[in-house]
Amino acid sequence: MPEHIKKKLQEEIDALEHELNHELPKELKRAIALGDLSENAEYHMAKQRQEFVKARLRQLSRRLADLSLINMSNIPKDKVGLGSKVKVYDNDKGEEIEYNLVTSEESDVASGKISTTSPIGRALLGKKVGDTATVVTPTGEREMEVLSLTTIHDEAKA
Protein backbone atom coordinates (compact mmCIF):
# COMPACT_ATOMS: atom_id res chain seq x y z
CA MET A 1 0.00 0.00 0.00
CA PRO A 2 1.34 3.45 -0.84
CA GLU A 3 2.67 5.17 2.28
CA HIS A 4 0.81 8.44 1.65
CA ILE A 5 -2.55 6.61 1.76
CA LYS A 6 -1.61 4.80 4.95
CA LYS A 7 -0.49 8.11 6.48
CA LYS A 8 -3.70 9.89 5.42
CA LEU A 9 -5.90 7.18 6.93
CA GLN A 10 -3.82 7.04 10.11
CA GLU A 11 -4.03 10.83 10.53
CA GLU A 12 -7.82 10.69 10.31
CA ILE A 13 -7.90 7.78 12.77
CA ASP A 14 -5.68 9.71 15.21
CA ALA A 15 -7.87 12.83 14.95
CA LEU A 16 -11.05 10.84 15.55
CA GLU A 17 -9.53 8.95 18.48
CA HIS A 18 -8.51 12.26 20.04
CA GLU A 19 -12.04 13.60 19.59
CA LEU A 20 -13.57 10.41 21.00
CA ASN A 21 -11.26 10.22 24.02
CA HIS A 22 -10.78 13.89 24.89
CA GLU A 23 -13.24 16.31 23.32
CA LEU A 24 -16.49 14.33 23.37
CA PRO A 25 -16.22 13.33 27.06
CA LYS A 26 -15.86 17.03 27.93
CA GLU A 27 -18.91 17.90 25.80
CA LEU A 28 -20.93 15.12 27.42
CA LYS A 29 -19.88 16.22 30.90
CA ARG A 30 -20.82 19.82 30.11
CA ALA A 31 -24.20 18.72 28.69
CA ILE A 32 -24.95 16.49 31.70
CA ALA A 33 -24.29 19.44 33.99
CA LEU A 34 -27.16 21.28 32.30
CA GLY A 35 -29.63 18.89 33.88
CA ASP A 36 -32.60 16.95 32.46
CA LEU A 37 -31.13 14.66 29.79
CA SER A 38 -34.46 13.80 28.15
CA GLU A 39 -34.77 17.29 26.66
CA ASN A 40 -31.10 18.20 26.53
CA ALA A 41 -30.19 18.88 22.87
CA GLU A 42 -26.49 19.33 23.63
CA TYR A 43 -26.35 15.92 25.28
CA HIS A 44 -28.17 14.19 22.40
CA MET A 45 -25.97 15.88 19.79
CA ALA A 46 -22.80 14.84 21.66
CA LYS A 47 -24.07 11.24 21.91
CA GLN A 48 -24.90 11.20 18.19
CA ARG A 49 -21.46 12.55 17.35
CA GLN A 50 -19.88 9.93 19.61
CA GLU A 51 -21.70 7.13 17.74
CA PHE A 52 -20.72 8.60 14.38
CA VAL A 53 -17.05 8.87 15.40
CA LYS A 54 -17.03 5.26 16.66
CA ALA A 55 -18.57 4.02 13.39
CA ARG A 56 -16.11 6.03 11.28
CA LEU A 57 -13.18 4.68 13.33
CA ARG A 58 -14.35 1.10 12.71
CA GLN A 59 -14.70 1.83 9.00
CA LEU A 60 -11.24 3.42 8.71
CA SER A 61 -9.58 0.63 10.69
CA ARG A 62 -11.15 -2.00 8.42
CA ARG A 63 -10.06 -0.08 5.31
CA LEU A 64 -6.50 0.26 6.62
CA ALA A 65 -6.42 -3.48 7.33
CA ASP A 66 -7.81 -4.29 3.87
CA LEU A 67 -5.25 -2.06 2.14
CA SER A 68 -2.39 -3.62 4.08
CA LEU A 69 -3.39 -7.01 2.64
CA ILE A 70 -2.75 -5.92 -0.96
CA ASN A 71 -0.18 -8.33 -2.32
CA MET A 72 1.85 -6.85 -5.19
CA SER A 73 2.47 -10.32 -6.63
CA ASN A 74 -1.30 -10.71 -7.14
CA ILE A 75 -1.46 -7.64 -9.38
CA PRO A 76 -1.20 -8.78 -13.01
CA LYS A 77 1.95 -7.93 -14.96
CA ASP A 78 0.32 -7.87 -18.42
CA LYS A 79 -3.27 -6.81 -17.70
CA VAL A 80 -4.97 -3.74 -16.25
CA GLY A 81 -4.82 -3.74 -12.46
CA LEU A 82 -4.26 -1.45 -9.49
CA GLY A 83 -1.63 1.17 -10.34
CA SER A 84 -1.98 0.74 -14.11
CA LYS A 85 -1.89 3.65 -16.53
CA VAL A 86 -4.27 2.91 -19.37
CA LYS A 87 -4.90 4.81 -22.59
CA VAL A 88 -8.29 3.96 -24.08
CA TYR A 89 -10.28 5.01 -27.10
CA ASP A 90 -13.83 5.88 -26.03
CA ASN A 91 -15.98 4.88 -29.01
CA ASP A 92 -18.96 6.95 -27.82
CA LYS A 93 -16.99 10.16 -27.32
CA GLY A 94 -14.63 9.50 -30.23
CA GLU A 95 -11.55 10.42 -28.21
CA GLU A 96 -8.53 8.96 -26.46
CA ILE A 97 -8.52 9.18 -22.67
CA GLU A 98 -5.79 8.21 -20.23
CA TYR A 99 -6.66 6.76 -16.82
CA ASN A 100 -4.57 5.82 -13.82
CA LEU A 101 -6.25 3.10 -11.71
CA VAL A 102 -5.87 3.84 -8.01
CA THR A 103 -7.49 3.04 -4.66
CA SER A 104 -10.70 4.85 -3.76
CA GLU A 105 -8.75 7.10 -1.35
CA GLU A 106 -6.59 8.41 -4.20
CA SER A 107 -9.25 8.84 -6.87
CA ASP A 108 -9.45 12.24 -8.55
CA VAL A 109 -11.43 12.08 -11.78
CA ALA A 110 -10.34 15.56 -12.87
CA SER A 111 -6.70 14.41 -12.99
CA GLY A 112 -7.49 11.03 -14.57
CA LYS A 113 -7.14 8.99 -11.38
CA ILE A 114 -10.05 6.59 -11.19
CA SER A 115 -10.79 4.02 -8.54
CA THR A 116 -10.62 0.33 -9.33
CA THR A 117 -14.12 0.16 -7.84
CA SER A 118 -15.60 2.80 -10.19
CA PRO A 119 -17.65 1.60 -13.19
CA ILE A 120 -14.83 2.42 -15.63
CA GLY A 121 -12.19 0.94 -13.31
CA ARG A 122 -14.13 -2.30 -12.88
CA ALA A 123 -14.69 -2.59 -16.64
CA LEU A 124 -10.99 -2.11 -17.40
CA LEU A 125 -9.63 -4.53 -14.77
CA GLY A 126 -8.09 -7.62 -16.36
CA LYS A 127 -8.07 -6.19 -19.91
CA LYS A 128 -5.04 -6.27 -22.23
CA VAL A 129 -3.99 -3.98 -25.05
CA GLY A 130 -6.48 -4.46 -27.90
CA ASP A 131 -9.32 -5.63 -25.63
CA THR A 132 -12.62 -3.78 -25.54
CA ALA A 133 -14.22 -2.93 -22.21
CA THR A 134 -17.94 -2.31 -21.85
CA VAL A 135 -18.69 0.28 -19.19
CA VAL A 136 -22.21 0.29 -17.78
CA THR A 137 -23.27 3.82 -16.84
CA PRO A 138 -26.61 5.33 -15.83
CA THR A 139 -26.95 6.71 -19.37
CA GLY A 140 -26.23 3.37 -21.02
CA GLU A 141 -23.25 1.29 -22.09
CA ARG A 142 -19.96 2.72 -23.38
CA GLU A 143 -17.33 0.83 -25.34
CA MET A 144 -13.65 1.53 -24.67
CA GLU A 145 -10.73 -0.06 -26.48
CA VAL A 146 -7.46 -0.42 -24.57
CA LEU A 147 -4.74 1.27 -26.67
CA SER A 148 -1.77 1.14 -24.30
CA LEU A 149 -1.00 -0.13 -20.84
CA THR A 150 1.71 0.50 -18.26
CA THR A 151 1.33 -1.65 -15.14
CA ILE A 152 2.54 -0.89 -11.62
CA HIS A 153 5.30 -3.48 -12.24
CA ASP A 154 6.47 -1.58 -15.36
CA GLU A 155 6.58 1.63 -13.27
CA ALA A 156 8.67 -0.08 -10.58
CA LYS A 157 11.23 -1.23 -13.18
CA ALA A 158 11.57 2.27 -14.68
HELIX and SHEET records of a PDB file:
HELIX    1   1 GLU A    3  HIS A   18  1                                  16    
HELIX    2   2 GLU A   19  GLU A   23  3                                   5    
HELIX    3   3 LEU A   24  ALA A   33  1                                  10    
HELIX    4   4 LEU A   37  GLU A   39  5                                   3    
HELIX    5   5 ALA A   41  SER A   68  1                                  28    
HELIX    6   6 MET A   72  ASN A   74  5                                   3    
HELIX    7   7 VAL A  109  SER A  111  5                                   3    
HELIX    8   8 PRO A  119  LEU A  124  1                                   6    
HELIX    9   9 ILE A  152  LYS A  157  1                                   6    
SHEET    1   A 5 LYS A 113  SER A 115  0                                        
SHEET    2   A 5 GLU A  95  VAL A 102  1                                        
SHEET    3   A 5 LYS A  85  ASP A  90 -1                                        
SHEET    4   A 5 GLY A 140  THR A 150 -1                                        
SHEET    5   A 5 THR A 132  THR A 137 -1                                        
END                                                                             
